[in-house]
Each structure stands twice: as structure tokens, then as C-alpha cells.
Amino acid sequence: MTDLLTIDAHDKLVLYFEDEGKDTYCYILYNFVEREYFICGARTNVLNEQYCPFNFYCKSKTTLLEYLKFIFDVAFARMTYGLYNFYNIFGDRDYIDLQVLDSKRNDLYEVTIYNGTDFKSNIVYNLLKMLKEIRY
């Protein structure tokens, strides 16, 4: 697997988004070295088969917000979103990918989770801002 997000700190605040139907989910991290957001996630079909994971970078909060609104079809979807603090997320690796993030996501790393909520652009925009501004 290629390097997706390279190491820049041991603690990492991570935003998590999932649609209520659990069809699509993603993680968003901020890379302080490259000054850009890293988005990775996946989608599943009705047979619970996972499609190829997606991994993207984005410098703009506004563009990232539009991307999230598009992939989650927010006019119709109820959302789960939350914030995790993944301590020592890199472990012995020098990159993060979807497999690493999935393996870390549990109650021990949870800061807060909101289930069954509407996607509100102003809240998500502020979460992205917070992710960028809060450091270890």
C-alpha cells in the first residue's frame, strides 16, 4: 500500500462520518506538515461487500464540505458523526490508511459521537476548522 498520510504527530484528532444506513463512511484527518485534509473511507453494497476504499487530499474546508454533502446525499441521509483521539495512531508504521483507522475505531478512543442527526453544513464546517486548529 502506498503512503497515504505520513507521520507528523503521535496523537491525532480524527473526524468520523457515517450515513445512518451504514452504506458509506469516512475519516478525516488534518496533516499539519502538508497543510491539507486527508479523507479516506469506503462504501458497501446491499450484500455488505466493501467497495475499493477511497483516499483523497483537500486543502479547502469549503470544497471538502461540498464533497461530504455529495457522497452522503445529505438531503436524505441521517448521519452519525464524531471525534476520536487516536493515540499513537502510527504505531510502527509511517503512514495511515483505512485499515489502520478501522482497527482503531472503538469506544476507548471516542471523544464524542452524535447518532441519527441531520447533516448541518455550519456544524461540519466548524468541525473541520476545529480539526485544523487543535494540535497535540
TARAGI-V952400 format. One record per helix or strand. SS is the DSSP state (A for helix, B for strand). FROM is the first residue (numbers start at 1). TO is the last residue. If there is no record, write none. Layout:
SS_FROM_TO ; SS_FROM_TO
This chain:
B_5_6 ; B_12_19 ; B_24_31 ; B_36_44 ; B_50_50 ; B_54_58 ; A_61_72 ; B_79_86 ; B_95_96 ; A_98_104 ; A_107_109 ; B_110_117 ; A_121_133
